[in-house]
Amino acid sequence: MSEPGLNVLLLAGKFEVRASSAYTIRLATHLPEHAVRPRIVCSDASRIDPGIRNHLPLDVYEHLTTPLWGRLPLEALRRELLLNPPDLIHIQSALMYRTGVKLARLLRRPCVMSVAASPPRNIRLSEVGRQCARVIAISEAVRDDLIRNNRVRSDRIIVIPSGVDVPDLSTAGEILAPRRAPVVGTAGPLEISKGIRYFIEAAARIQRTHPDVEFLISGSGPEEHHLRRLVRDSGLAGKVTFVSSLYDFQRSITALDLFCLPSLQQGLGTTMLEAMALGRPVIASQVGGVDSIVTDGVTGLIVPPSDSVRLADRICELLDDPLRAKRIGEAGRQLVKENFQVGKMVEQTAGLYRDIMIESGIDLTKKKSPAKAKPKAKSRK
């Protein structure tokens, strides 16, 4: 007998090329395998690969997150959902907290919220334990931050680490292959908190002893102009390549021999997990949830945050010892296979949905299993 089905609204904001957006896409893709019919509602889906977007149950409500203007699409969304309300609302980030809680209250439905990093200071989560049935933290570090700095009740928080796909390595290419210039890179939003400037400073140091190495920075964001100027001023214009027009990071990561995560703060490091899943050795700052992934010298190398000298030294360690780099890459990939696969994340999330429904007094045995969701991509202003 099949499990009773659930209709779950995944409430997102603006999709960007970053781990939190990939999280929503992975949930929407795999939840039907657990008798859950997801529906994504967001304010902008233009940065999703059209080949993926066309197969997602997705609706765009423009201006949903805009002050004042947001009241109109929220009311339109409420009226539509009243005709066929979801069983539960899953708020995809703290940025959508106020909108999601208001919608849940209007529809009289339970809600759960995912938090991938420390919330912005203008978002107060002290009442989230009363307004959300659960808060999903993607790491123990995020859980601790929610309790310590946001006063969220510990009994309302559950840790479900982000998961990634583990692809076949036959097309990933050999790392640090002889007679080929090594490529060292990073990927993620180009924001101050990602520490890309320290990666560029490390690249300048590496060039002095390893002039054949090339560098790749994949992503876009508010710091891009400043970082490009820093590259020019550091004499690296012919050695550093920026890749900013993309839908995801996988192709860029596949081009790398070594992956760096020079972040100053980090909830978990999901993009790093993608690199590890491809067998890429990683060098990461010891911040946030990184310690739950990287064991120094075993599944990766650890460096202090904002220390470009140490970052350069540790990159050179692996450049000078390809066999060690490959062992670390293999160990990292195995760790992801055992602990951070997308299937495990989705299974735990679907189980949480059902626990919340039971706690809310809803008899799941009276619900029918969901029919296969038909992809749709509507846009409403």
N, C-alpha and C positions, 0 to 999 in steps of 0.2 A: 504494500500500500504506500503510495507516494505521500510525502510530507505535505501538510497544509501550506498553501501558498500565501505569500505576503506581497503587498504593493508598497514599495518604499520610494519616497521622494528624496533624491540626492540634490540638496540645495547648494549650488556653487555660485561663486561670483564670476569674475572674468578669468577665462582660461588663459594660462600663460605657459611658456616652455619652462616648467619647473616641476619638482617632484610632487608637490601637492596636487597639481592638475593631473599628472599621470596617475596618482592614487585614485582619483575619481573615475578616470577612464577604466582602470583595472577593475574597480568594483563593479561598474556598470557592465563590463564585458563578462565577468565571471559569476556574478550573483545568480543569474538564471540557472546555473548548475546546482544551486542549493534551494530551488523552488522559491526564489525571490524575483519578482518583476520590478526592476529599477526604472526610474524615470529621472533624468537629469533636467533640472531647471537652472539656467545660468543667465548672466547679463551679457556675455560675449563669448562666442565659440570660434571666432575667426582664426585663432592660433592652433586649432586642432587640425591635424592632417585630414583633408577632405575624404580620403579613402577610409579613414576610421570614423569620422563624423557621420558619414552617410549610413553607417550601420549602428549608430547609437540611438537609443530612445531619448531624444534631446529636444528641449524647447528653449528658445532664447527670448527673454523678456528684457529688452533694452531699458536702461536707466533704473534697473531694479535696485542697484546699490547707490544711486545718486540721491543725496539729500533733497527733500521736497519733491522732486520729480519721482522719486522712488515710491511714493504713496500710490500713484496712479497704476503702475504695473503690478504692485503688490495687491491692490484691490482687484484688478483684473484676474490675477492668478488665483486669488481667494475664491472669486465667483466661479471660475472654471473648475477648481478643485472640489467645490461643494457638490458638483454634479457627480463626481467619482473620486471621493477623497482617498488619499493614501492611508495605509494602516499606521505608518510611522514616517517621521521626517528625520533624515540624517543630514545635519548641518556639516558642510565639508571643511570649514575652517572658522577660526575665531572672528575673522573679518565679516562673516555672515551671521554672527551670533544674534544680534538684535533682530535682524530680519527673520531669521529662522524661528526664534522664540515667539515673535509676534504672530507668525503664520501658524505655528503649532497651537497657540492659544486661540486664534480665530477659528481653527478647524477642530479644536478639542481633540488633538492627537498627541501622543507622546513623541518626544524628540531625543536624539542623541547627537553629540557633537564631537568631531575629530579635531585634535590640536596637534600640529606638527612642530611647533616652535613656541618660544615665549611670545605671548600676545602683545600687540602694540600697547603703549602706555595709555592710549585713549580708550581702550576697551577694558572695562571692569568685569571680571568674571566671578566676583565674590558671591553672586546670587545664582551662579550656574547650577549648583547642586540642587537648588529648589526648582529651577525652571527646566532642567534637562534630566532625563532619567539616568543617563550615564554620560561621561566624558571619556572618549578614547584618546589616550596618550600614545604616541608612536614609540616612546622609549621611557625607561625609568627616569632618565634625566628630565624629560618633559613633565612626567608625573610629579617629581620632586619640586619642580619650578611652580607648577600649578598649586601645590599645597603651600609652599613656602612664600611665594611672592603674590599669589592671586587668591589665597585663602579659600581654595576649592576643597570641599569635604573629601577626605581620602576614600570614604566608602562609595563615592560616586565615580571614582576614576578606575578605569580598567586599561591595562597596557596591552595593546595589540600592535606589534612592530609592523612597519610597512613591508610588503613583499614585492618581489620582482620576478619576472620570467627568467629562467635559466636556459638560454639558447644552446643549440648544438654548436660546438667549436670548430666544425669543419670549414666554416667560411670566415672565422675570426682572424686567421693569420697568425704566424709565429711571432712571438715578441722578441725584440732585440736580436733579430736575424742578422747574421754576418753580411758584409758587403751592402748594407743599407743604413742610411742615416737614422739614428734613434729619434723617436718622437715622444716628447713628454708634454702632457697637457692637463687641463682642468675643464670642467663643464658646470654650468649653473648660471643663475641670474647674476648679472654684473652689478652687484650692490656692495656697499662698503663692508657689510657684515660677512661677505664671502671671502674677504682677504686676498683678492686677486693681485693687488699691488705687491704683496709679499712674494707671490709666485713670480711676478715679473722681475723683482729685485733678485730673487734666487736664480732666475734664468740668466741675468747679466753676469752673475758670479760663475755659473756653470760654463758659460761661453769662454771664459779665460782658460779653462783646463780641458774642455770638451767642445772644441769649435765646430764639430760636425753635427751636434745635437740641434734638432728643430723643436719648436714649441707651438702648441695649439691652445687657443682660448675659445671655448664654445659657449655661446649664450649672448644675451642682450640685456640691456638695463640702463639705469640712469648713470652709471659710472663708465659707460663705454667710451665716451669722448675723452674723459680724463685718462683712462687706461691706455688708449691708443697714443695719446700724447706722451705718456710715461714710457711707452715702448720706443718711440722715436727719440726721446731725450736720453734713453739708456743705450742707444746705438744698436737696437735690436730689430730695426725695421725690416730687415731682410730675413730674420730668423723666426719671428712670431707671426702666426697666422690667426686672424680673428674669423670665426664662423658664427654669424649672427642670424642669418635667415634660415631657420630650420623649424621643424615641427617636434623633434625630440632629439635626444643626445646620443642615441645608440650608434648611429653611423660615425659620429665624431669620436666616440669612445673606441670603436673598432679600429680606428686609424692610429691609436696610441700604443706605445710600448709600456709606458708608466702613467698612472693616473694620480693626480695630486688633489687633495682637498685642504686648501689653506685657510679654511673658515675661522672666523673669530668667535662665532657661536653657531651651534648646529643641533637641531632636534634629534636626528638620527644619522642621516647621511645616505638617503635613498639612491641618489645618483652614484655615489661611491659603491653601493651594493650592485648597481647595474654594471659598473666596471669590473667588480670582483666576479660577477656571474659570467663575464666574458674572459676570465682568467687573467685580467690585468693586475699586476702588483700595484698596491696603493700606498701612498705616503700621505698621512692625514694629521691635522692639528688635533691635539688632545683637548677637545671641547665637547660639551653636551653628551649626546649618546654615542659618540665615536668609540668610547671604551667598551661598549657592549658588542662591538663588531671587531675591532682591531686589537689583536694581541701582538705587542711589539716584537718584531722579528719572526713571527709565526704566520699570521694572516695579513700582515702589512707592517709598515713602519710608522712610528709615532714621532711627532715633533711638537715643541711648544708653539702655541699660537703667536702670530706676529713676529716670528723669528726666521727671517729670510736666510740667514747664514746657516742655521741648522737644517733648514729645508733643503738648501743647495747641497749640503754635505750628505744628507741621507739619499737624495736623488742620485748623487754620484756613487754612493755605495752600490746601488743596484745597476747603474750603468757599467760599473767596473766588474760586476759579478753576475753575468747573465744567468748562470745556472741557479744561483740563489734567488734571483728575481723570478725565475720560472717556478721554483719550489713554493715561493710565497704566493704567486698567482694561483697555483693549483690548490694550495691550502685555503685561500680565500674563496675560491669557487666552491670548494667542498663545504665550507661553512655556510655559504648562501643556500646551497642545495638542501642542507640539513635544517636550517633555522629560519630562512628568510624567503621562502618561495611564496609566490602570490597565492597559490591555492590554500596554504595554511592561513594567511591573512584573511582571505574571503570566507573561509569556513568558520573562523572564530567570529568574524563580524556578523555573519548570518545567524550564528548561534546566539549572539548577544541580542539581535533583533527579537528573536523568539523569547528569550528570557524576559525582555522588557514587555512584550505583549502579554505574557503570563502574569507578570507583576501588575500590569494595568487592568487585569481582570477580564481579558478578552479570550474567549474560548476558541483556540486555533483549530479544533477539530471540526468546527462548523464552517471553516473557510475552504473554498475550493482551491486546488492547485492552479497557479496562474497559467494561462495560455501563453504560447510563445509571443514575446513582445515584438510588435512591428516597429522597425526603426522609423523615426520621424524627426524632422528638423524644422520646426516652425519658428518664426521670428515675430515678436510682437513689440511694438514701440509703446 
